[in-house]
Amino acid sequence: MKIYVGNMSFDTEESDLRKAFEEHGSVDSVAIITDRDTGRSKGFGFVEMSNDTEAQTAIDSMNDKELMGRTLKVNKARPRNDSRGGGGGGGGGRGGFGRGY
């Protein structure tokens, strides 16, 4: 299960997050999302745990828990793509073609 972890301290490192979640089970991967221009943490990340029971225990235990001076917001990660489909975004249009009928 992929777990979203928000409201993290900008100083939190992947090893800090891994250690905190390993108290609740086996952690497969940890990723802290960073700004591509500055490399600075955006204050959120993801933890992946293959055992759903352990993952749910981690969510229940870690949500609203303080880590490095910040109260975490932890929940099951939602899928990245939205309901509009079509994938990748971008492109823009040339205006109006096929609209208004």
mmCIF file of the C-alpha atoms, coordinates in Angstrom:
data_MODEL
# 
_entry.id   MODEL 
# 
loop_
_atom_site.group_PDB 
_atom_site.id 
_atom_site.type_symbol 
_atom_site.label_atom_id 
_atom_site.label_alt_id 
_atom_site.label_comp_id 
_atom_site.label_asym_id 
_atom_site.label_entity_id 
_atom_site.label_seq_id 
_atom_site.pdbx_PDB_ins_code 
_atom_site.Cartn_x 
_atom_site.Cartn_y 
_atom_site.Cartn_z 
_atom_site.occupancy 
_atom_site.B_iso_or_equiv 
_atom_site.pdbx_formal_charge 
_atom_site.auth_seq_id 
_atom_site.auth_comp_id 
_atom_site.auth_asym_id 
_atom_site.auth_atom_id 
_atom_site.pdbx_PDB_model_num 
ATOM 1   C CA . MET A 1 1   ? 0.000   0.000  0.000   1.00 0.00 ? 1   MET A CA 1 
ATOM 2   C CA . LYS A 1 2   ? 1.257   3.451  -0.875  1.00 0.00 ? 2   LYS A CA 1 
ATOM 3   C CA . ILE A 1 3   ? 0.928   5.933  1.981   1.00 0.00 ? 3   ILE A CA 1 
ATOM 4   C CA . TYR A 1 4   ? 0.872   9.724  1.655   1.00 0.00 ? 4   TYR A CA 1 
ATOM 5   C CA . VAL A 1 5   ? 2.731   11.638 4.372   1.00 0.00 ? 5   VAL A CA 1 
ATOM 6   C CA . GLY A 1 6   ? 2.118   15.380 4.483   1.00 0.00 ? 6   GLY A CA 1 
ATOM 7   C CA . ASN A 1 7   ? 2.999   18.384 6.628   1.00 0.00 ? 7   ASN A CA 1 
ATOM 8   C CA . MET A 1 8   ? 6.551   17.131 7.132   1.00 0.00 ? 8   MET A CA 1 
ATOM 9   C CA . SER A 1 9   ? 9.384   19.291 8.325   1.00 0.00 ? 9   SER A CA 1 
ATOM 10  C CA . PHE A 1 10  ? 11.495  20.454 5.386   1.00 0.00 ? 10  PHE A CA 1 
ATOM 11  C CA . ASP A 1 11  ? 14.457  18.942 7.263   1.00 0.00 ? 11  ASP A CA 1 
ATOM 12  C CA . THR A 1 12  ? 12.995  15.416 7.283   1.00 0.00 ? 12  THR A CA 1 
ATOM 13  C CA . GLU A 1 13  ? 15.156  12.959 5.388   1.00 0.00 ? 13  GLU A CA 1 
ATOM 14  C CA . GLU A 1 14  ? 14.133  9.627  3.884   1.00 0.00 ? 14  GLU A CA 1 
ATOM 15  C CA . SER A 1 15  ? 15.993  7.789  6.657   1.00 0.00 ? 15  SER A CA 1 
ATOM 16  C CA . ASP A 1 16  ? 13.947  9.667  9.308   1.00 0.00 ? 16  ASP A CA 1 
ATOM 17  C CA . LEU A 1 17  ? 10.683  8.735  7.626   1.00 0.00 ? 17  LEU A CA 1 
ATOM 18  C CA . ARG A 1 18  ? 11.739  5.112  7.117   1.00 0.00 ? 18  ARG A CA 1 
ATOM 19  C CA . LYS A 1 19  ? 12.728  4.746  10.777  1.00 0.00 ? 19  LYS A CA 1 
ATOM 20  C CA . ALA A 1 20  ? 9.399   6.170  11.972  1.00 0.00 ? 20  ALA A CA 1 
ATOM 21  C CA . PHE A 1 21  ? 7.326   3.846  9.758   1.00 0.00 ? 21  PHE A CA 1 
ATOM 22  C CA . GLU A 1 22  ? 9.453   0.736  10.378  1.00 0.00 ? 22  GLU A CA 1 
ATOM 23  C CA . GLU A 1 23  ? 8.146   0.795  13.950  1.00 0.00 ? 23  GLU A CA 1 
ATOM 24  C CA . HIS A 1 24  ? 4.862   -0.432 12.444  1.00 0.00 ? 24  HIS A CA 1 
ATOM 25  C CA . GLY A 1 25  ? 6.116   -2.957 9.890   1.00 0.00 ? 25  GLY A CA 1 
ATOM 26  C CA . SER A 1 26  ? 8.284   -3.604 6.870   1.00 0.00 ? 26  SER A CA 1 
ATOM 27  C CA . VAL A 1 27  ? 8.876   -0.592 4.628   1.00 0.00 ? 27  VAL A CA 1 
ATOM 28  C CA . ASP A 1 28  ? 9.503   -1.266 0.935   1.00 0.00 ? 28  ASP A CA 1 
ATOM 29  C CA . SER A 1 29  ? 10.336  2.276  -0.157  1.00 0.00 ? 29  SER A CA 1 
ATOM 30  C CA . VAL A 1 30  ? 10.369  5.898  0.959   1.00 0.00 ? 30  VAL A CA 1 
ATOM 31  C CA . ALA A 1 31  ? 10.311  8.989  -1.255  1.00 0.00 ? 31  ALA A CA 1 
ATOM 32  C CA . ILE A 1 32  ? 10.340  12.618 -0.186  1.00 0.00 ? 32  ILE A CA 1 
ATOM 33  C CA . ILE A 1 33  ? 9.143   14.903 -2.959  1.00 0.00 ? 33  ILE A CA 1 
ATOM 34  C CA . THR A 1 34  ? 11.524  17.729 -3.768  1.00 0.00 ? 34  THR A CA 1 
ATOM 35  C CA . ASP A 1 35  ? 11.333  20.849 -5.877  1.00 0.00 ? 35  ASP A CA 1 
ATOM 36  C CA . ARG A 1 36  ? 13.075  20.087 -9.160  1.00 0.00 ? 36  ARG A CA 1 
ATOM 37  C CA . ASP A 1 37  ? 14.665  23.541 -9.354  1.00 0.00 ? 37  ASP A CA 1 
ATOM 38  C CA . THR A 1 38  ? 15.934  23.963 -5.795  1.00 0.00 ? 38  THR A CA 1 
ATOM 39  C CA . GLY A 1 39  ? 16.133  20.343 -4.610  1.00 0.00 ? 39  GLY A CA 1 
ATOM 40  C CA . ARG A 1 40  ? 14.390  21.424 -1.403  1.00 0.00 ? 40  ARG A CA 1 
ATOM 41  C CA . SER A 1 41  ? 11.716  19.222 0.156   1.00 0.00 ? 41  SER A CA 1 
ATOM 42  C CA . LYS A 1 42  ? 8.122   20.168 -0.637  1.00 0.00 ? 42  LYS A CA 1 
ATOM 43  C CA . GLY A 1 43  ? 7.061   18.918 2.808   1.00 0.00 ? 43  GLY A CA 1 
ATOM 44  C CA . PHE A 1 44  ? 5.404   15.695 1.719   1.00 0.00 ? 44  PHE A CA 1 
ATOM 45  C CA . GLY A 1 45  ? 6.331   12.231 0.588   1.00 0.00 ? 45  GLY A CA 1 
ATOM 46  C CA . PHE A 1 46  ? 5.287   8.626  0.222   1.00 0.00 ? 46  PHE A CA 1 
ATOM 47  C CA . VAL A 1 47  ? 5.987   5.401  2.078   1.00 0.00 ? 47  VAL A CA 1 
ATOM 48  C CA . GLU A 1 48  ? 5.260   2.050  0.498   1.00 0.00 ? 48  GLU A CA 1 
ATOM 49  C CA . MET A 1 49  ? 4.494   -1.023 2.605   1.00 0.00 ? 49  MET A CA 1 
ATOM 50  C CA . SER A 1 50  ? 3.569   -4.375 1.031   1.00 0.00 ? 50  SER A CA 1 
ATOM 51  C CA . ASN A 1 51  ? 1.636   -5.691 4.044   1.00 0.00 ? 51  ASN A CA 1 
ATOM 52  C CA . ASP A 1 52  ? -1.727  -3.870 4.032   1.00 0.00 ? 52  ASP A CA 1 
ATOM 53  C CA . THR A 1 53  ? -2.417  -4.644 7.691   1.00 0.00 ? 53  THR A CA 1 
ATOM 54  C CA . GLU A 1 54  ? 0.914   -3.134 8.758   1.00 0.00 ? 54  GLU A CA 1 
ATOM 55  C CA . ALA A 1 55  ? 0.328   -0.193 6.434   1.00 0.00 ? 55  ALA A CA 1 
ATOM 56  C CA . GLN A 1 56  ? -3.082  0.532  7.951   1.00 0.00 ? 56  GLN A CA 1 
ATOM 57  C CA . THR A 1 57  ? -1.593  0.274  11.446  1.00 0.00 ? 57  THR A CA 1 
ATOM 58  C CA . ALA A 1 58  ? 1.103   2.751  10.397  1.00 0.00 ? 58  ALA A CA 1 
ATOM 59  C CA . ILE A 1 59  ? -1.507  5.155  9.001   1.00 0.00 ? 59  ILE A CA 1 
ATOM 60  C CA . ASP A 1 60  ? -3.592  4.961  12.170  1.00 0.00 ? 60  ASP A CA 1 
ATOM 61  C CA . SER A 1 61  ? -0.540  5.405  14.403  1.00 0.00 ? 61  SER A CA 1 
ATOM 62  C CA . MET A 1 62  ? 1.307   8.083  12.447  1.00 0.00 ? 62  MET A CA 1 
ATOM 63  C CA . ASN A 1 63  ? -1.579  10.372 11.471  1.00 0.00 ? 63  ASN A CA 1 
ATOM 64  C CA . ASP A 1 64  ? -1.546  13.476 13.698  1.00 0.00 ? 64  ASP A CA 1 
ATOM 65  C CA . LYS A 1 65  ? 1.736   12.318 15.274  1.00 0.00 ? 65  LYS A CA 1 
ATOM 66  C CA . GLU A 1 66  ? 4.567   14.791 15.662  1.00 0.00 ? 66  GLU A CA 1 
ATOM 67  C CA . LEU A 1 67  ? 7.791   14.149 13.763  1.00 0.00 ? 67  LEU A CA 1 
ATOM 68  C CA . MET A 1 68  ? 10.627  16.656 13.837  1.00 0.00 ? 68  MET A CA 1 
ATOM 69  C CA . GLY A 1 69  ? 8.389   19.400 15.217  1.00 0.00 ? 69  GLY A CA 1 
ATOM 70  C CA . ARG A 1 70  ? 5.522   19.002 12.716  1.00 0.00 ? 70  ARG A CA 1 
ATOM 71  C CA . THR A 1 71  ? 2.186   17.190 13.069  1.00 0.00 ? 71  THR A CA 1 
ATOM 72  C CA . LEU A 1 72  ? 1.994   14.708 10.206  1.00 0.00 ? 72  LEU A CA 1 
ATOM 73  C CA . LYS A 1 73  ? -1.028  14.115 7.996   1.00 0.00 ? 73  LYS A CA 1 
ATOM 74  C CA . VAL A 1 74  ? -0.967  10.472 6.950   1.00 0.00 ? 74  VAL A CA 1 
ATOM 75  C CA . ASN A 1 75  ? -3.426  8.560  4.777   1.00 0.00 ? 75  ASN A CA 1 
ATOM 76  C CA . LYS A 1 76  ? -3.672  6.042  1.974   1.00 0.00 ? 76  LYS A CA 1 
ATOM 77  C CA . ALA A 1 77  ? -2.294  7.641  -1.170  1.00 0.00 ? 77  ALA A CA 1 
ATOM 78  C CA . ARG A 1 78  ? -4.806  8.334  -3.910  1.00 0.00 ? 78  ARG A CA 1 
ATOM 79  C CA . PRO A 1 79  ? -4.010  7.437  -7.516  1.00 0.00 ? 79  PRO A CA 1 
ATOM 80  C CA . ARG A 1 80  ? -2.075  10.144 -9.296  1.00 0.00 ? 80  ARG A CA 1 
ATOM 81  C CA . ASN A 1 81  ? -4.212  10.362 -12.439 1.00 0.00 ? 81  ASN A CA 1 
ATOM 82  C CA . ASP A 1 82  ? -7.508  12.157 -12.320 1.00 0.00 ? 82  ASP A CA 1 
ATOM 83  C CA . SER A 1 83  ? -10.911 11.050 -13.605 1.00 0.00 ? 83  SER A CA 1 
ATOM 84  C CA . ARG A 1 84  ? -10.589 12.977 -16.878 1.00 0.00 ? 84  ARG A CA 1 
ATOM 85  C CA . GLY A 1 85  ? -8.278  10.333 -18.266 1.00 0.00 ? 85  GLY A CA 1 
ATOM 86  C CA . GLY A 1 86  ? -5.964  11.062 -21.131 1.00 0.00 ? 86  GLY A CA 1 
ATOM 87  C CA . GLY A 1 87  ? -2.776  10.946 -19.062 1.00 0.00 ? 87  GLY A CA 1 
ATOM 88  C CA . GLY A 1 88  ? 0.097   13.399 -19.211 1.00 0.00 ? 88  GLY A CA 1 
ATOM 89  C CA . GLY A 1 89  ? -1.605  16.776 -19.548 1.00 0.00 ? 89  GLY A CA 1 
ATOM 90  C CA . GLY A 1 90  ? 0.197   19.467 -21.476 1.00 0.00 ? 90  GLY A CA 1 
ATOM 91  C CA . GLY A 1 91  ? -0.263  20.301 -25.092 1.00 0.00 ? 91  GLY A CA 1 
ATOM 92  C CA . GLY A 1 92  ? -2.840  23.037 -24.993 1.00 0.00 ? 92  GLY A CA 1 
ATOM 93  C CA . GLY A 1 93  ? -5.094  23.420 -27.976 1.00 0.00 ? 93  GLY A CA 1 
ATOM 94  C CA . ARG A 1 94  ? -5.603  25.647 -30.942 1.00 0.00 ? 94  ARG A CA 1 
ATOM 95  C CA . GLY A 1 95  ? -8.786  27.004 -29.494 1.00 0.00 ? 95  GLY A CA 1 
ATOM 96  C CA . GLY A 1 96  ? -12.362 26.082 -30.138 1.00 0.00 ? 96  GLY A CA 1 
ATOM 97  C CA . PHE A 1 97  ? -12.095 23.193 -32.594 1.00 0.00 ? 97  PHE A CA 1 
ATOM 98  C CA . GLY A 1 98  ? -14.945 20.766 -31.979 1.00 0.00 ? 98  GLY A CA 1 
ATOM 99  C CA . ARG A 1 99  ? -16.518 22.838 -29.249 1.00 0.00 ? 99  ARG A CA 1 
ATOM 100 C CA . GLY A 1 100 ? -19.871 24.493 -28.896 1.00 0.00 ? 100 GLY A CA 1 
ATOM 101 C CA . TYR A 1 101 ? -21.960 21.976 -30.806 1.00 0.00 ? 101 TYR A CA 1 
# 
